[in-house]
Amino acid sequence: MGDGIFYRFIKAKNVKSLRYKKELAGKICSHSIKYATVSLGDQGDKVVGRDCVCGFDDVYFSISEGGRLIFKSPMKDVKLFELMSLDGAVISGNDETQNGEYREITVHYSYYR
């Protein structure tokens, strides 16, 4: 699979596949990120970064703020989902900046007209 002429024009549908993750990561990283939050359960959300930048390659997905790394997870383990409003995304995985602890970060896009 993947050797057909029209293969690159068909969107991936399996949310666990690396191809799907790369496509969605490209969409998430194309937006400018207003802020990133981490859920604290009953206490609400905590803002962990403002004006963030995300990046990805075949190995890692990362979010940084002004050169400070906020989140870094292996691409094979990360889970990416956009919010229903399409105003942000939920990124979860084993965060290497927190010694491999599982974290779920919500990024909110900047809104430009």
URHUWO-V165562 format. One record per helix or strand of 2 or more residues. SS is the DSSP state (alpha for helix, beta for strand). FROM is the first residue (numbers start at 0). TO is the last residue. If there is no record, write none. Layout:
BEGIN
SS:FROM:TO  SS:FROM:TO
END
This chain:
BEGIN
alpha:6:8  alpha:17:28  beta:32:38  alpha:40:42  beta:44:55  beta:59:64  beta:67:73  beta:78:81  beta:87:94  alpha:95:97  beta:100:108
END
